[in-house]
Amino acid sequence: MTQEQRGKVYEGVLQQLKSYIEEHRLKPGDKLPSERELSEQLNVGRSSIREAFRAMELLGLIETRRGEGTYMRAYRPYHMVELLSNFLLNESRTKSELMTAKQMIEKEVLFLLNGNLDSRNRSELKAIISGYSYTQRHQKVFEYLFSLCDQPLLLSMWQFISGFTHTVHDVNYSDEWYEELMNVMEEEDTLKIIRLFQ
């Protein structure tokens, strides 16, 4: 499936969710069906529902309460699909733009933590690097780093952009890249953080 086709599928899911919300007259505080239920009702994959939910949450339209479900926060029909389409699904958006945005946020997290990792943090980071497969490792490493620097907005932005990046192509980093990441964090050298992403 091409990037353009993925964009159209994704935009179609958002349109269906928009119609569902309007048809059921959902208001702030109302609960949305689960990913599984929506997947069956709208006849689309659960991963597409999950990505749409992530985007809607970032825009402040819904909120996910752990163990309870997903609830409406605010709803502005004119806002949802148009904003997302113009921002990320425009054909002029390339995978290199998505990667650049993703890496800018990753660099910022490393800058924020530079010099602030203690020995326990370093040990936990090493355990994550060695404990996950190539496909999961990067996500887990940066989720951990975000948890250390208490930047929920940056985390939401990173997850959102990262989710789109993975729909465009697989992003894998070598063992050597992670070794260099550990060295950079131990040496507290900001120039090496920049070089890590070049």
mmCIF file of the C-alpha atoms, coordinates in Angstrom:
data_MODEL
# 
_entry.id   MODEL 
# 
loop_
_atom_site.group_PDB 
_atom_site.id 
_atom_site.type_symbol 
_atom_site.label_atom_id 
_atom_site.label_alt_id 
_atom_site.label_comp_id 
_atom_site.label_asym_id 
_atom_site.label_entity_id 
_atom_site.label_seq_id 
_atom_site.pdbx_PDB_ins_code 
_atom_site.Cartn_x 
_atom_site.Cartn_y 
_atom_site.Cartn_z 
_atom_site.occupancy 
_atom_site.B_iso_or_equiv 
_atom_site.pdbx_formal_charge 
_atom_site.auth_seq_id 
_atom_site.auth_comp_id 
_atom_site.auth_asym_id 
_atom_site.auth_atom_id 
_atom_site.pdbx_PDB_model_num 
ATOM 1   C CA . MET A 1 1   ? 0.000   0.000  0.000  1.00 0.00 ? 1   MET A CA 1 
ATOM 2   C CA . THR A 1 2   ? 1.430   3.395  -0.981 1.00 0.00 ? 2   THR A CA 1 
ATOM 3   C CA . GLN A 1 3   ? 1.678   6.421  1.329  1.00 0.00 ? 3   GLN A CA 1 
ATOM 4   C CA . GLU A 1 4   ? -1.195  8.045  -0.569 1.00 0.00 ? 4   GLU A CA 1 
ATOM 5   C CA . GLN A 1 5   ? -3.382  4.932  -0.165 1.00 0.00 ? 5   GLN A CA 1 
ATOM 6   C CA . ARG A 1 6   ? -2.587  4.754  3.567  1.00 0.00 ? 6   ARG A CA 1 
ATOM 7   C CA . GLY A 1 7   ? -3.482  8.409  3.905  1.00 0.00 ? 7   GLY A CA 1 
ATOM 8   C CA . LYS A 1 8   ? -6.820  7.804  2.211  1.00 0.00 ? 8   LYS A CA 1 
ATOM 9   C CA . VAL A 1 9   ? -7.602  4.802  4.461  1.00 0.00 ? 9   VAL A CA 1 
ATOM 10  C CA . TYR A 1 10  ? -6.678  6.801  7.550  1.00 0.00 ? 10  TYR A CA 1 
ATOM 11  C CA . GLU A 1 11  ? -8.711  9.824  6.465  1.00 0.00 ? 11  GLU A CA 1 
ATOM 12  C CA . GLY A 1 12  ? -11.641 7.514  5.703  1.00 0.00 ? 12  GLY A CA 1 
ATOM 13  C CA . VAL A 1 13  ? -11.519 6.124  9.254  1.00 0.00 ? 13  VAL A CA 1 
ATOM 14  C CA . LEU A 1 14  ? -11.554 9.652  10.676 1.00 0.00 ? 14  LEU A CA 1 
ATOM 15  C CA . GLN A 1 15  ? -14.544 10.518 8.490  1.00 0.00 ? 15  GLN A CA 1 
ATOM 16  C CA . GLN A 1 16  ? -16.373 7.408  9.712  1.00 0.00 ? 16  GLN A CA 1 
ATOM 17  C CA . LEU A 1 17  ? -15.611 8.259  13.337 1.00 0.00 ? 17  LEU A CA 1 
ATOM 18  C CA . LYS A 1 18  ? -16.825 11.802 12.740 1.00 0.00 ? 18  LYS A CA 1 
ATOM 19  C CA . SER A 1 19  ? -20.093 10.442 11.295 1.00 0.00 ? 19  SER A CA 1 
ATOM 20  C CA . TYR A 1 20  ? -20.444 7.986  14.188 1.00 0.00 ? 20  TYR A CA 1 
ATOM 21  C CA . ILE A 1 21  ? -20.030 10.765 16.772 1.00 0.00 ? 21  ILE A CA 1 
ATOM 22  C CA . GLU A 1 22  ? -22.571 12.951 14.998 1.00 0.00 ? 22  GLU A CA 1 
ATOM 23  C CA . GLU A 1 23  ? -25.122 10.165 14.442 1.00 0.00 ? 23  GLU A CA 1 
ATOM 24  C CA . HIS A 1 24  ? -24.971 9.085  18.086 1.00 0.00 ? 24  HIS A CA 1 
ATOM 25  C CA . ARG A 1 25  ? -24.925 12.720 19.267 1.00 0.00 ? 25  ARG A CA 1 
ATOM 26  C CA . LEU A 1 26  ? -22.006 12.096 21.585 1.00 0.00 ? 26  LEU A CA 1 
ATOM 27  C CA . LYS A 1 27  ? -21.223 14.940 23.976 1.00 0.00 ? 27  LYS A CA 1 
ATOM 28  C CA . PRO A 1 28  ? -18.222 15.687 26.217 1.00 0.00 ? 28  PRO A CA 1 
ATOM 29  C CA . GLY A 1 29  ? -18.127 13.001 28.904 1.00 0.00 ? 29  GLY A CA 1 
ATOM 30  C CA . ASP A 1 30  ? -19.848 10.343 26.760 1.00 0.00 ? 30  ASP A CA 1 
ATOM 31  C CA . LYS A 1 31  ? -18.035 7.038  26.350 1.00 0.00 ? 31  LYS A CA 1 
ATOM 32  C CA . LEU A 1 32  ? -16.957 5.783  22.940 1.00 0.00 ? 32  LEU A CA 1 
ATOM 33  C CA . PRO A 1 33  ? -17.152 2.086  22.011 1.00 0.00 ? 33  PRO A CA 1 
ATOM 34  C CA . SER A 1 34  ? -13.954 0.045  22.336 1.00 0.00 ? 34  SER A CA 1 
ATOM 35  C CA . GLU A 1 35  ? -11.455 -0.278 19.463 1.00 0.00 ? 35  GLU A CA 1 
ATOM 36  C CA . ARG A 1 36  ? -12.775 -3.794 18.806 1.00 0.00 ? 36  ARG A CA 1 
ATOM 37  C CA . GLU A 1 37  ? -16.415 -2.693 18.695 1.00 0.00 ? 37  GLU A CA 1 
ATOM 38  C CA . LEU A 1 38  ? -15.652 0.254  16.414 1.00 0.00 ? 38  LEU A CA 1 
ATOM 39  C CA . SER A 1 39  ? -13.515 -1.947 14.198 1.00 0.00 ? 39  SER A CA 1 
ATOM 40  C CA . GLU A 1 40  ? -16.479 -4.289 13.709 1.00 0.00 ? 40  GLU A CA 1 
ATOM 41  C CA . GLN A 1 41  ? -19.078 -1.527 13.325 1.00 0.00 ? 41  GLN A CA 1 
ATOM 42  C CA . LEU A 1 42  ? -17.035 0.517  10.852 1.00 0.00 ? 42  LEU A CA 1 
ATOM 43  C CA . ASN A 1 43  ? -15.500 -2.525 9.126  1.00 0.00 ? 43  ASN A CA 1 
ATOM 44  C CA . VAL A 1 44  ? -11.896 -1.299 9.443  1.00 0.00 ? 44  VAL A CA 1 
ATOM 45  C CA . GLY A 1 45  ? -8.792  -2.661 11.144 1.00 0.00 ? 45  GLY A CA 1 
ATOM 46  C CA . ARG A 1 46  ? -8.206  -2.077 14.854 1.00 0.00 ? 46  ARG A CA 1 
ATOM 47  C CA . SER A 1 47  ? -4.814  -0.508 14.121 1.00 0.00 ? 47  SER A CA 1 
ATOM 48  C CA . SER A 1 48  ? -6.559  2.166  12.019 1.00 0.00 ? 48  SER A CA 1 
ATOM 49  C CA . ILE A 1 49  ? -8.991  2.881  14.873 1.00 0.00 ? 49  ILE A CA 1 
ATOM 50  C CA . ARG A 1 50  ? -6.072  3.068  17.308 1.00 0.00 ? 50  ARG A CA 1 
ATOM 51  C CA . GLU A 1 51  ? -4.188  5.573  15.122 1.00 0.00 ? 51  GLU A CA 1 
ATOM 52  C CA . ALA A 1 52  ? -7.308  7.686  14.685 1.00 0.00 ? 52  ALA A CA 1 
ATOM 53  C CA . PHE A 1 53  ? -7.887  7.644  18.461 1.00 0.00 ? 53  PHE A CA 1 
ATOM 54  C CA . ARG A 1 54  ? -4.275  8.713  19.032 1.00 0.00 ? 54  ARG A CA 1 
ATOM 55  C CA . ALA A 1 55  ? -4.676  11.648 16.660 1.00 0.00 ? 55  ALA A CA 1 
ATOM 56  C CA . MET A 1 56  ? -8.014  12.664 18.201 1.00 0.00 ? 56  MET A CA 1 
ATOM 57  C CA . GLU A 1 57  ? -6.513  12.500 21.695 1.00 0.00 ? 57  GLU A CA 1 
ATOM 58  C CA . LEU A 1 58  ? -3.619  14.715 20.671 1.00 0.00 ? 58  LEU A CA 1 
ATOM 59  C CA . LEU A 1 59  ? -6.126  17.252 19.358 1.00 0.00 ? 59  LEU A CA 1 
ATOM 60  C CA . GLY A 1 60  ? -7.986  17.192 22.670 1.00 0.00 ? 60  GLY A CA 1 
ATOM 61  C CA . LEU A 1 61  ? -11.145 15.667 21.201 1.00 0.00 ? 61  LEU A CA 1 
ATOM 62  C CA . ILE A 1 62  ? -11.106 12.518 23.329 1.00 0.00 ? 62  ILE A CA 1 
ATOM 63  C CA . GLU A 1 63  ? -9.360  11.185 26.422 1.00 0.00 ? 63  GLU A CA 1 
ATOM 64  C CA . THR A 1 64  ? -8.400  7.644  27.319 1.00 0.00 ? 64  THR A CA 1 
ATOM 65  C CA . ARG A 1 65  ? -8.842  6.663  30.953 1.00 0.00 ? 65  ARG A CA 1 
ATOM 66  C CA . ARG A 1 66  ? -6.781  3.641  31.825 1.00 0.00 ? 66  ARG A CA 1 
ATOM 67  C CA . GLY A 1 67  ? -8.994  0.682  32.664 1.00 0.00 ? 67  GLY A CA 1 
ATOM 68  C CA . GLU A 1 68  ? -12.177 2.628  31.887 1.00 0.00 ? 68  GLU A CA 1 
ATOM 69  C CA . GLY A 1 69  ? -12.217 3.368  28.171 1.00 0.00 ? 69  GLY A CA 1 
ATOM 70  C CA . THR A 1 70  ? -12.264 6.327  25.798 1.00 0.00 ? 70  THR A CA 1 
ATOM 71  C CA . TYR A 1 71  ? -14.430 9.395  26.397 1.00 0.00 ? 71  TYR A CA 1 
ATOM 72  C CA . MET A 1 72  ? -15.380 12.504 24.464 1.00 0.00 ? 72  MET A CA 1 
ATOM 73  C CA . ARG A 1 73  ? -13.723 15.701 25.695 1.00 0.00 ? 73  ARG A CA 1 
ATOM 74  C CA . ALA A 1 74  ? -14.760 18.228 23.094 1.00 0.00 ? 74  ALA A CA 1 
ATOM 75  C CA . TYR A 1 75  ? -16.081 17.959 19.589 1.00 0.00 ? 75  TYR A CA 1 
ATOM 76  C CA . ARG A 1 76  ? -15.624 20.433 16.810 1.00 0.00 ? 76  ARG A CA 1 
ATOM 77  C CA . PRO A 1 77  ? -16.759 18.796 13.560 1.00 0.00 ? 77  PRO A CA 1 
ATOM 78  C CA . TYR A 1 78  ? -15.067 21.391 11.381 1.00 0.00 ? 78  TYR A CA 1 
ATOM 79  C CA . HIS A 1 79  ? -11.774 20.814 13.136 1.00 0.00 ? 79  HIS A CA 1 
ATOM 80  C CA . MET A 1 80  ? -10.978 17.143 13.190 1.00 0.00 ? 80  MET A CA 1 
ATOM 81  C CA . VAL A 1 81  ? -10.515 15.763 9.693  1.00 0.00 ? 81  VAL A CA 1 
ATOM 82  C CA . GLU A 1 82  ? -9.509  19.018 8.014  1.00 0.00 ? 82  GLU A CA 1 
ATOM 83  C CA . LEU A 1 83  ? -6.701  19.755 10.465 1.00 0.00 ? 83  LEU A CA 1 
ATOM 84  C CA . LEU A 1 84  ? -5.225  16.273 10.265 1.00 0.00 ? 84  LEU A CA 1 
ATOM 85  C CA . SER A 1 85  ? -5.528  16.113 6.505  1.00 0.00 ? 85  SER A CA 1 
ATOM 86  C CA . ASN A 1 86  ? -3.775  19.422 6.006  1.00 0.00 ? 86  ASN A CA 1 
ATOM 87  C CA . PHE A 1 87  ? -1.118  18.713 8.599  1.00 0.00 ? 87  PHE A CA 1 
ATOM 88  C CA . LEU A 1 88  ? 0.043   15.198 7.836  1.00 0.00 ? 88  LEU A CA 1 
ATOM 89  C CA . LEU A 1 89  ? -1.830  13.673 4.953  1.00 0.00 ? 89  LEU A CA 1 
ATOM 90  C CA . ASN A 1 90  ? -1.067  16.311 2.346  1.00 0.00 ? 90  ASN A CA 1 
ATOM 91  C CA . GLU A 1 91  ? 0.742   14.698 -0.595 1.00 0.00 ? 91  GLU A CA 1 
ATOM 92  C CA . SER A 1 92  ? 3.609   17.170 -0.266 1.00 0.00 ? 92  SER A CA 1 
ATOM 93  C CA . ARG A 1 93  ? 4.435   15.683 3.131  1.00 0.00 ? 93  ARG A CA 1 
ATOM 94  C CA . THR A 1 94  ? 7.249   13.201 2.676  1.00 0.00 ? 94  THR A CA 1 
ATOM 95  C CA . LYS A 1 95  ? 8.620   10.505 4.899  1.00 0.00 ? 95  LYS A CA 1 
ATOM 96  C CA . SER A 1 96  ? 11.794  12.574 5.317  1.00 0.00 ? 96  SER A CA 1 
ATOM 97  C CA . GLU A 1 97  ? 9.703   15.414 6.831  1.00 0.00 ? 97  GLU A CA 1 
ATOM 98  C CA . LEU A 1 98  ? 8.121   12.987 9.276  1.00 0.00 ? 98  LEU A CA 1 
ATOM 99  C CA . MET A 1 99  ? 11.541  11.571 10.197 1.00 0.00 ? 99  MET A CA 1 
ATOM 100 C CA . THR A 1 100 ? 12.948  15.078 10.686 1.00 0.00 ? 100 THR A CA 1 
ATOM 101 C CA . ALA A 1 101 ? 10.101  16.033 13.037 1.00 0.00 ? 101 ALA A CA 1 
ATOM 102 C CA . LYS A 1 102 ? 10.420  12.756 14.955 1.00 0.00 ? 102 LYS A CA 1 
ATOM 103 C CA . GLN A 1 103 ? 14.174  13.121 15.351 1.00 0.00 ? 103 GLN A CA 1 
ATOM 104 C CA . MET A 1 104 ? 13.888  16.767 16.453 1.00 0.00 ? 104 MET A CA 1 
ATOM 105 C CA . ILE A 1 105 ? 11.734  15.659 19.392 1.00 0.00 ? 105 ILE A CA 1 
ATOM 106 C CA . GLU A 1 106 ? 14.057  12.729 20.169 1.00 0.00 ? 106 GLU A CA 1 
ATOM 107 C CA . LYS A 1 107 ? 17.052  15.092 20.219 1.00 0.00 ? 107 LYS A CA 1 
ATOM 108 C CA . GLU A 1 108 ? 15.196  17.468 22.535 1.00 0.00 ? 108 GLU A CA 1 
ATOM 109 C CA . VAL A 1 109 ? 14.540  14.669 25.026 1.00 0.00 ? 109 VAL A CA 1 
ATOM 110 C CA . LEU A 1 110 ? 18.216  13.708 24.981 1.00 0.00 ? 110 LEU A CA 1 
ATOM 111 C CA . PHE A 1 111 ? 19.184  17.365 25.541 1.00 0.00 ? 111 PHE A CA 1 
ATOM 112 C CA . LEU A 1 112 ? 16.786  17.580 28.501 1.00 0.00 ? 112 LEU A CA 1 
ATOM 113 C CA . LEU A 1 113 ? 18.237  14.435 30.068 1.00 0.00 ? 113 LEU A CA 1 
ATOM 114 C CA . ASN A 1 114 ? 21.865  15.180 29.249 1.00 0.00 ? 114 ASN A CA 1 
ATOM 115 C CA . GLY A 1 115 ? 23.772  14.980 32.521 1.00 0.00 ? 115 GLY A CA 1 
ATOM 116 C CA . ASN A 1 116 ? 20.698  13.924 34.486 1.00 0.00 ? 116 ASN A CA 1 
ATOM 117 C CA . LEU A 1 117 ? 20.765  10.131 34.146 1.00 0.00 ? 117 LEU A CA 1 
ATOM 118 C CA . ASP A 1 118 ? 21.885  8.318  37.291 1.00 0.00 ? 118 ASP A CA 1 
ATOM 119 C CA . SER A 1 119 ? 23.368  4.805  37.357 1.00 0.00 ? 119 SER A CA 1 
ATOM 120 C CA . ARG A 1 120 ? 19.923  3.207  37.905 1.00 0.00 ? 120 ARG A CA 1 
ATOM 121 C CA . ASN A 1 121 ? 18.521  5.060  34.861 1.00 0.00 ? 121 ASN A CA 1 
ATOM 122 C CA . ARG A 1 122 ? 21.460  3.900  32.758 1.00 0.00 ? 122 ARG A CA 1 
ATOM 123 C CA . SER A 1 123 ? 21.010  0.287  33.893 1.00 0.00 ? 123 SER A CA 1 
ATOM 124 C CA . GLU A 1 124 ? 17.290  0.380  33.082 1.00 0.00 ? 124 GLU A CA 1 
ATOM 125 C CA . LEU A 1 125 ? 18.014  1.909  29.682 1.00 0.00 ? 125 LEU A CA 1 
ATOM 126 C CA . LYS A 1 126 ? 20.553  -0.840 28.911 1.00 0.00 ? 126 LYS A CA 1 
ATOM 127 C CA . ALA A 1 127 ? 18.009  -3.480 29.956 1.00 0.00 ? 127 ALA A CA 1 
ATOM 128 C CA . ILE A 1 128 ? 15.415  -2.004 27.592 1.00 0.00 ? 128 ILE A CA 1 
ATOM 129 C CA . ILE A 1 129 ? 17.913  -1.885 24.713 1.00 0.00 ? 129 ILE A CA 1 
ATOM 130 C CA . SER A 1 130 ? 18.902  -5.526 25.202 1.00 0.00 ? 130 SER A CA 1 
ATOM 131 C CA . GLY A 1 131 ? 15.426  -6.779 26.124 1.00 0.00 ? 131 GLY A CA 1 
ATOM 132 C CA . TYR A 1 132 ? 13.369  -5.813 23.072 1.00 0.00 ? 132 TYR A CA 1 
ATOM 133 C CA . SER A 1 133 ? 13.325  -6.769 19.407 1.00 0.00 ? 133 SER A CA 1 
ATOM 134 C CA . TYR A 1 134 ? 14.398  -4.347 16.684 1.00 0.00 ? 134 TYR A CA 1 
ATOM 135 C CA . THR A 1 135 ? 10.777  -3.504 15.934 1.00 0.00 ? 135 THR A CA 1 
ATOM 136 C CA . GLN A 1 136 ? 9.928   -2.547 19.538 1.00 0.00 ? 136 GLN A CA 1 
ATOM 137 C CA . ARG A 1 137 ? 13.242  -1.271 20.856 1.00 0.00 ? 137 ARG A CA 1 
ATOM 138 C CA . HIS A 1 138 ? 13.162  2.334  19.658 1.00 0.00 ? 138 HIS A CA 1 
ATOM 139 C CA . GLN A 1 139 ? 9.622   2.904  20.896 1.00 0.00 ? 139 GLN A CA 1 
ATOM 140 C CA . LYS A 1 140 ? 10.424  1.451  24.343 1.00 0.00 ? 140 LYS A CA 1 
ATOM 141 C CA . VAL A 1 141 ? 13.706  3.359  24.685 1.00 0.00 ? 141 VAL A CA 1 
ATOM 142 C CA . PHE A 1 142 ? 12.113  6.722  23.986 1.00 0.00 ? 142 PHE A CA 1 
ATOM 143 C CA . GLU A 1 143 ? 8.988   6.028  26.036 1.00 0.00 ? 143 GLU A CA 1 
ATOM 144 C CA . TYR A 1 144 ? 11.340  5.380  28.956 1.00 0.00 ? 144 TYR A CA 1 
ATOM 145 C CA . LEU A 1 145 ? 13.358  8.539  28.272 1.00 0.00 ? 145 LEU A CA 1 
ATOM 146 C CA . PHE A 1 146 ? 10.162  10.607 28.040 1.00 0.00 ? 146 PHE A CA 1 
ATOM 147 C CA . SER A 1 147 ? 9.011   9.173  31.378 1.00 0.00 ? 147 SER A CA 1 
ATOM 148 C CA . LEU A 1 148 ? 12.225  10.427 32.979 1.00 0.00 ? 148 LEU A CA 1 
ATOM 149 C CA . CYS A 1 149 ? 11.953  14.023 31.789 1.00 0.00 ? 149 CYS A CA 1 
ATOM 150 C CA . ASP A 1 150 ? 8.237   14.566 32.507 1.00 0.00 ? 150 ASP A CA 1 
ATOM 151 C CA . GLN A 1 151 ? 7.284   16.100 29.163 1.00 0.00 ? 151 GLN A CA 1 
ATOM 152 C CA . PRO A 1 152 ? 3.789   14.718 28.389 1.00 0.00 ? 152 PRO A CA 1 
ATOM 153 C CA . LEU A 1 153 ? 3.130   17.107 25.498 1.00 0.00 ? 153 LEU A CA 1 
ATOM 154 C CA . LEU A 1 154 ? 6.405   16.221 23.796 1.00 0.00 ? 154 LEU A CA 1 
ATOM 155 C CA . LEU A 1 155 ? 5.584   12.546 24.354 1.00 0.00 ? 155 LEU A CA 1 
ATOM 156 C CA . SER A 1 156 ? 2.142   12.955 22.739 1.00 0.00 ? 156 SER A CA 1 
ATOM 157 C CA . MET A 1 157 ? 3.650   14.780 19.761 1.00 0.00 ? 157 MET A CA 1 
ATOM 158 C CA . TRP A 1 158 ? 6.357   12.141 19.390 1.00 0.00 ? 158 TRP A CA 1 
ATOM 159 C CA . GLN A 1 159 ? 3.869   9.243  19.575 1.00 0.00 ? 159 GLN A CA 1 
ATOM 160 C CA . PHE A 1 160 ? 1.622   10.921 17.038 1.00 0.00 ? 160 PHE A CA 1 
ATOM 161 C CA . ILE A 1 161 ? 4.417   11.617 14.525 1.00 0.00 ? 161 ILE A CA 1 
ATOM 162 C CA . SER A 1 162 ? 6.070   8.266  15.213 1.00 0.00 ? 162 SER A CA 1 
ATOM 163 C CA . GLY A 1 163 ? 2.785   6.475  14.486 1.00 0.00 ? 163 GLY A CA 1 
ATOM 164 C CA . PHE A 1 164 ? 2.554   8.163  11.090 1.00 0.00 ? 164 PHE A CA 1 
ATOM 165 C CA . THR A 1 165 ? 6.225   7.489  10.350 1.00 0.00 ? 165 THR A CA 1 
ATOM 166 C CA . HIS A 1 166 ? 5.697   3.760  10.891 1.00 0.00 ? 166 HIS A CA 1 
ATOM 167 C CA . THR A 1 167 ? 2.773   3.718  8.463  1.00 0.00 ? 167 THR A CA 1 
ATOM 168 C CA . VAL A 1 168 ? 5.107   5.123  5.801  1.00 0.00 ? 168 VAL A CA 1 
ATOM 169 C CA . HIS A 1 169 ? 8.116   2.844  6.371  1.00 0.00 ? 169 HIS A CA 1 
ATOM 170 C CA . ASP A 1 170 ? 9.839   0.724  8.993  1.00 0.00 ? 170 ASP A CA 1 
ATOM 171 C CA . VAL A 1 171 ? 12.438  2.547  11.054 1.00 0.00 ? 171 VAL A CA 1 
ATOM 172 C CA . ASN A 1 172 ? 15.190  0.366  12.508 1.00 0.00 ? 172 ASN A CA 1 
ATOM 173 C CA . TYR A 1 173 ? 18.339  1.390  14.331 1.00 0.00 ? 173 TYR A CA 1 
ATOM 174 C CA . SER A 1 174 ? 21.422  -0.802 14.631 1.00 0.00 ? 174 SER A CA 1 
ATOM 175 C CA . ASP A 1 175 ? 22.976  -2.155 17.842 1.00 0.00 ? 175 ASP A CA 1 
ATOM 176 C CA . GLU A 1 176 ? 25.851  0.283  17.221 1.00 0.00 ? 176 GLU A CA 1 
ATOM 177 C CA . TRP A 1 177 ? 23.419  3.230  17.214 1.00 0.00 ? 177 TRP A CA 1 
ATOM 178 C CA . TYR A 1 178 ? 22.163  2.296  20.670 1.00 0.00 ? 178 TYR A CA 1 
ATOM 179 C CA . GLU A 1 179 ? 25.718  1.780  21.931 1.00 0.00 ? 179 GLU A CA 1 
ATOM 180 C CA . GLU A 1 180 ? 26.522  5.276  20.729 1.00 0.00 ? 180 GLU A CA 1 
ATOM 181 C CA . LEU A 1 181 ? 23.345  6.578  22.407 1.00 0.00 ? 181 LEU A CA 1 
ATOM 182 C CA . MET A 1 182 ? 24.519  5.130  25.740 1.00 0.00 ? 182 MET A CA 1 
ATOM 183 C CA . ASN A 1 183 ? 28.005  6.625  25.245 1.00 0.00 ? 183 ASN A CA 1 
ATOM 184 C CA . VAL A 1 184 ? 26.555  10.041 24.416 1.00 0.00 ? 184 VAL A CA 1 
ATOM 185 C CA . MET A 1 185 ? 24.379  10.038 27.539 1.00 0.00 ? 185 MET A CA 1 
ATOM 186 C CA . GLU A 1 186 ? 27.340  9.058  29.716 1.00 0.00 ? 186 GLU A CA 1 
ATOM 187 C CA . GLU A 1 187 ? 29.675  11.649 28.219 1.00 0.00 ? 187 GLU A CA 1 
ATOM 188 C CA . GLU A 1 188 ? 27.112  14.471 28.490 1.00 0.00 ? 188 GLU A CA 1 
ATOM 189 C CA . ASP A 1 189 ? 28.187  15.880 25.125 1.00 0.00 ? 189 ASP A CA 1 
ATOM 190 C CA . THR A 1 190 ? 25.465  17.843 23.284 1.00 0.00 ? 190 THR A CA 1 
ATOM 191 C CA . LEU A 1 191 ? 27.403  17.928 19.992 1.00 0.00 ? 191 LEU A CA 1 
ATOM 192 C CA . LYS A 1 192 ? 27.479  14.134 19.978 1.00 0.00 ? 192 LYS A CA 1 
ATOM 193 C CA . ILE A 1 193 ? 23.700  14.072 20.463 1.00 0.00 ? 193 ILE A CA 1 
ATOM 194 C CA . ILE A 1 194 ? 23.363  16.131 17.271 1.00 0.00 ? 194 ILE A CA 1 
ATOM 195 C CA . ARG A 1 195 ? 25.793  13.820 15.416 1.00 0.00 ? 195 ARG A CA 1 
ATOM 196 C CA . LEU A 1 196 ? 23.828  10.771 16.546 1.00 0.00 ? 196 LEU A CA 1 
ATOM 197 C CA . PHE A 1 197 ? 20.975  11.797 14.219 1.00 0.00 ? 197 PHE A CA 1 
ATOM 198 C CA . GLN A 1 198 ? 23.065  12.788 11.190 1.00 0.00 ? 198 GLN A CA 1 
# 
